[in-house]
């Protein structure tokens, strides 16, 4: 693991969604504060980022923002600044990023969905982004049921050729894991393009091969947005944390 990979890189965590799929289990508890093995999911997420040297994390918040702000205020972390940025109304992923842009202070930044767990090396993602020179590099993982998510097709140079829609018959394949390395040009594209969705309104409307893909391979990827996946996350994340001695 690259223990200093994010030491000079701001991390933006997108966590403004309503969490409707997981609401039957969590009620009015925001997903970042979902209980996982007597801690919160946010605790494990920040542990993971801190393991790569992250020093500054921007939380893009909306639904139940006050509860999350109160939590991080009461639980400060040595060596990590946490910057909450709250949207007044739902803006979508692209809109939320436009809203937080003034708070990003580094040339390369990391953007990630706040409801996914990926056991991947973020240092390798940053290295791939620096080598490619694309506006953004998407962390991609290989899963046995890519049809649930929609597949990514790449060319021989590792650039993204196409985004494929969800297809229950797709089988195994490469998917977008919701973690991105952004350069300044990516933020400029966001400012110039309309629409609320980063994936549909920005990424999928760019010319083929504009974006790079970092293939992390067959690593653990869990979307914690459903009751079943949250239960799986409790098992997987707890075991991974025990291996690192961070429980």
N, C-alpha and C positions, 0 to 999 in steps of 0.2 A: 504494500500500500504506500502511496506517495504522501508522506506525512506533512509535507509543506506545500502541496500542489495548489491549495486554495488560499495561501497566506496573503496574497496580494490580489485576490479576486473576490469581488462582491457576489454574494449568492442571493438570488431573489426566489422566494418560495411563494407560489401562487396558492392561496388558501381562502379565497373569498366566496366559494360556492356554497349553496344551500345544503348540500348533503342529503338530498331527498331519498336516495337509495338506501342509505344506512339509518335513516331517521327511525324506523321501527325498533332498532336496537339502542340507538344513542339518545333518542328523544331530542331535547334542545341542546345537547352537548355538541360543540363543534368538532369536526373530524380530527383536527390537530390535537384535541384534548381527549380523544378516544382512549379509554383505559386499556392498556396492554401490559399484562403481567405486573399489576400494581404500580405501574408508572403510566405516563401518557405517551401517545405516539410521538408527540412533539419532542419529548425527552430523548427518545431513541433517534429521531431524525437529526437533532442537534448534536448528539453524540457522534453520529456517523459523519456529519460535516466537519465537526471539530477534529475527528480522526484524520482528515485530509488537510488540517491546518487552517480551516476557515476562521476568519477573525471578525467578519462583518456579514450579518444575515439580515436581509430586508424581508419582512413578512407582509405580503399583500393580502389585506384582510377585508372582509365585508360582513357576512353573516356572523353574529355573535362575536364581533371583534373585541368588544370590551372585556369579555371573559378571557380571551387569549392574551390581551394586553395586561390584564391584572395578573395572569399566571406568570408571564415572563418577567414582569416587574418584581414579583415576589420571589422569583427563582433566578437571580442573576448568575451569569457564568463567567468565571475567570477567563480572560483572554478573548472573549467574544462579545461584540456589540450587536444587539438585536434592535432593529429599527422597524417599528410597526408603521405601516402606511395604510390608511383606511379609506375605502371608497364609500361614497354616500349612497350609491345605488349600484346594482349589479352591472358590471361593465364587460363581462366576458374576459377570456384570457388575454386577447390582444389589447382590449381597453384597459385592463388592469395594468399591463406592462407600460402602456403610454402614461398611465397615472403615476407609476413609481419611477419613471425614467429620471426625473430631476434628482432623485436620491442616490442614483448609481454613480459611484466615484471612480471606478476602475476601467481601464481600456477593454480588457476581457472580463466578462461577467458570466455567471452561471445562472440559468433560469430553470426552475423545476416545479412540477406539479406537487402540491403538498399532500396528495393522497395516494402516493405510490411508494413502494419499497423496492429498491434495486440494489442487489449485492454486486455492484460493479465498481471498478477503479476509476474514480473521477479524475485522477491525475493523468491516466491514459486518454481520457476524453479531451482534456486540455491540450495535451501533446498533439493529438490528432488534429485538433482545431488549428493550432499554430502551424502545423505542417501543411494543412490544406489551403489555408488562406481564403476560405469561403466566408460569407457574412455570418453564417451560423453552422454549427455542427450538431447533429442530432445523435444522442446516445440511443442505439438500437440494440435489441436483444432478440434471441431466437427462442421461440416458444412452440410447443407442439400443436397449439390450437389458434393459429394466427387469425383465423376467420372471425374470432370474437372481437378483434381489435381493428382489423384492416392492415394490409401488408404494405411494406416498403420495398420497392425495386431499386437496385443500385446498378450503376454501370461498372465497367472494369476498373475505373479510377476511384471507386468508392463514393461517387457523387450520386445523389438521389435522382433517379430517372422518373419515378412515378409513385404516387400514393394510390393504393387500391382500396376500394370500399370493402366493408365487412362482407364476408362470404362464408357461410357455415360449412361449405365443402372445401375450403382452402387448404386445410391441413397445416402442417408445420411451415414456419416461415419467419421472416424478419419483421419486427414491429417497432414503432416509435415508443420508447419507454418514458417519454415526457420529461427528459432532462436535456438541456441544450447549452452549449457554449456559444455565447454571443460576442461578436466583435462590434465596434462602433457602427459599421455599415448595417448590421441587423437592426439596431435601434433606429437608424435613419429610415430604413424600409418601413418599419412599424409606423413611424410618424407620417410617412407619405401615403400609406395605404389605408383604406377604410375597412370597416367591419369589425365585429366583436371577437371573432374567433382567430386565435393565432394559427391553428392548424388549417382550418378551411379557408379563411379570408386572406391569409398571408402566405403561409408555406405552400399551399396547394395551387396558388395562383401565380407563383413565380415560374419563370422558364425552367425546363428540365435542366438538371445538373447545376443549378444555382446553389444548392445546399449540399453539404457534406454529411456523410453518415459514419459514425464510429460504431463498428460491430463489436459489441462486448461479448458476443457468443451466448452460450447456454448458461446464463446466470439466473439467480432467483429474482423473479419479478412478481410483485403482488400489488394489485389495486385494492386498497383497503376500503373502497367505497360501498361494499356490499356486506351483509352479515356474515356470509360464508367466508369471504376473503379476509375479513377482520379476524375471524377465529383462526384462520390459517396463519395470519400475520403474527398472532400471539405466540404460536408455536415456533415459527421460523425465526422471528426477530429475537425472541427470548433465548433461543439456542445460539444464535450468532453473537448476541451480546455476552453470553456466558463464556464463549470461546475467547472474546476479547477482554474479558474481565471487567465489563462495564455495567453489570446488572445492579 
